[in-house]
Amino acid sequence: MGYGGRAAVCRTYGSPLEIEEVEIDELRSGEVLVRLRCTSICGSDLHMVRGEWSWAGSLPIVAGHESSGVVEAIGPGVEDLEVGEHVVATLIRACGACRRCRGGHFTICDGVFEQDLPGRLRTKEGAPVTRGLNVGGFAERALMHESQLVPFPSGLSFACAALLACGVITGLGAVVNRARVRPMESAVVIGAGGVGLNALQGARLCGAHPIIAIDTNEKRLPLATAFGATLTLHGRDEDVTSRVR
């Protein structure tokens, strides 16, 4: 048995998305069906539907990867999720068995997933549709591997949870996991957009000082302060290099 629903489908790069009825294949081992409640729009999705990423997959394609929703059904072998749970989805998935996963590098898993087989997501006529960035979140339902889903408390809104899927973990992870900022080390974040604001949060959580935010959009600077910056600089009106030093 498969599952139906509507999706915003990109059929021509640079053109408006088309709302269509699509079908999702029956669940296989380790797979989960999520009824989506919120999907935010990431810059990556815009690059995809504009045709600026040649590797994103063939048309037609359903973009969207910062998603949250409710588990609607689970496939064979899924043990850590239950129907009805609120979950946040991410494009990151891990098979747990490949060389990289066995080495602890789950974010660069090179495993093979049955989700990617042609026709798992398809039009009503049976033509294959690409699931953008392993999610295909501009839809009512999405098929994902269980490793892509993390439960969250019902008191958190679906809108806030969706942001955790990419923008938050990208910005915060860059500071905490990659740069490994230590207490009282200085931090400079260039660009106070979605990722930059969460990099500021990461620097604040790490105990950095000072935390300097730089942006050419002055409307973002008060937000940067709210997210942890101790000093904000306008990138066009000030001698940024001298002031940072």
N, C-alpha and C positions, 0 to 999 in steps of 0.2 A: 504493500500500500504506500502510495506517495502522499505528498502534502501540497496544497495549493496556496496561492496568495498573490498579492499585488507587489510589484517592484518598479522602481524608477530605472528604466533601462537606457543605457547610452548606445544608440545605434549609429550615430554619425558624430565624429569628433567636432566639438565646438558648437553643437546644436543642442536645443533644449532636450532634457531627458523625457522619455515617453513612459507613461504609467501603463503597465501591461500585466496581464495575468500570467504567472509563471508556475512551474511545477518543480517540486523538490523530490528527489528519489527517496525510496525507503531507506531507513537508517541501517548502517552496517556497524561492524564492531568498533567500539570506541567513539561513536559519533553521537551528537546531541542536536536536537531541533530546538531552536530558541524563537519564541514569539517576541519580536523586538518592540521595545517601548520608546526608545530614543536613540538616535544616531546623530552625532555632531558632524560638522563639515570640516575636514582637515585640508590643508593646502595640498596634500598628496592626492586627495580625491579630485581636486580641481585640475591638477596636472594630468591626471588619468583621463578625465572626460574631455580635456582639451586636446588630447593626443600628444602630449609632450613627453610621455614615457613610452618608448617603443617596446619595453619589456613587460608592460603591465598585463598583457594578454590580448587575445583577439576579440573583436566586436562580434556580436553585442556583448556588453559587459554591465554588471551591476557594481557600482563603486560603493564606498562607505565602509569604514573599518573601526570607527570609534563608537561602539554600540553597547547598549545595555538592554536587558529584557528578562523574560521569565522562561525557565525550562519547561517546554511543552511535552517533549518525549525524549527518551533515552534509548540508545541502541544496545546491543549485546556487549557485555563486559564493562559497562560504565558503572563504577562503584562509588565514586566520590561526589556525585551529583544526584539530586532528586527532582522529580517533577514538581513544579511550583516554586522552586528556589529562584530568587533574584540573582542574576549573574551579570558581570561585566565581561565583555568579549575583547580579545586582542588578536591582532594579526599574527602574533608569535605563537608557534605551536611546536611541540617536541614529541618525537616518536618514542624516545626513551631507550632506543636500541642501537642507533647508528653510532659511528665512531665518535662524533662530536658530542652526542648526548652522554655516552659512556664516560667521556672525559670531563663532563660537567658543563659543557658549553651548549646549554639547551637553546639559547637564543639564535644559534646558527645551525640548527638541526638540518641535516641533509637527507632525512628520511623521505620515503615515498608514502603519500596519503591517497587513499581511495577517493577522497573528496574531489580530487583533481581530475578524475576520469571524465571524459566528455559525456555530457548528458545528465550528470547528477543534478544540475540545475538546467532547466530547459523551458522553452516556450510551450504554449498550449498545443502547438503543432509538432512538438518534439525536437525542435532545433536546439543545439547546445547554447547555453549562455554562460559566460565566464563570471566567476565569483571574484570580484576585485579584492586583492590583498587578503586572500584566504577567508574573507568574511562575507562580502556582498550585503552590506548593512543598510543600503537604501531600499529596504523591503519590509514586508510585514513579518516574514519568517526567514531564518537563515540556518544553514546546515554547517556545523562546526565540529572540530575534533575536541574531545573533552579537555585536552591540555590547554585550549584557548580560553577556557571559562573559569572565572573565579567568583564564588558567591559573595554577596555583600549584604549587610543588615537591611531589613525592610524600612528602617527609619531614614535611610539615605535615598534621596530622590534619584530617579532614573537619569535625569539630565546631568546631575553631578557625577554619577557613576560612569556615564559614557565618557566623560572627559578623562577619567583615569586610564582609559584604554590605550591612549597614545601620547597626548600632549603632556600629561602629568608625569608619566613614567619616563618619557624621553628627557624632559628638562631636569627633573629631580635625579634621575639615574645618571645623567652626564656629570653631575656634581658629586653625588654620593659614591657611585660605583666606578666611574671612569677617572675623574679628576681626584677623587678621594680627598676632598678639602678637609683640613683639620681645624680645630678651634683656634681662633685669633689669626688665621691666615686671611689675607685679603682676597677678594673675588671681584671680577669685573664681568658683567653680563652685557653683551652687545645685542640689543634688540629685545624689547619688552612685549613681545607677542605672546601667544599661548605657551610656547615652549620656554621662552625666556622668563616669563613670570614664574614658571615652576622651577626653573634653574635658580631664581632668587629664593624661592621657598627652600630649595635644597641647601643653598648656602646658609640661610638662616638656621635651619635645623642642624647643620654641621658646626654652628658657632663661629662662622667666619666674621671678620671685622677688619676694615670696612667692607661693605657690600655696595658696589657701584653699578648703577644701571645706566645704560646709554641708549638713547633712541632719538630718531629725527622727528617722531610724531609726539608733540608735546602733550597730547591727550593721554598718552600711555604712562607718562612719568608719575602722576599721582597713584596710578595702579601699581607701579613698580614699588613705590614707598609702602603701600598697603601690603604688598607681598614680601617685604623684608629688606628692601634697599635702604641703606643708611645715607646715600647720596645719589642724586640723579643728575645726569648731564644731557643737555641737548646736543645731538651730534653735529648740527650744522652751525650753531651760533657760538660755540665755545671751542677753545683750544683743548680738545679732549685729551690728547696725549700728555700735555704738560700737567693738566689738572689731575689725571689719574696718577702720574708719577709723584 
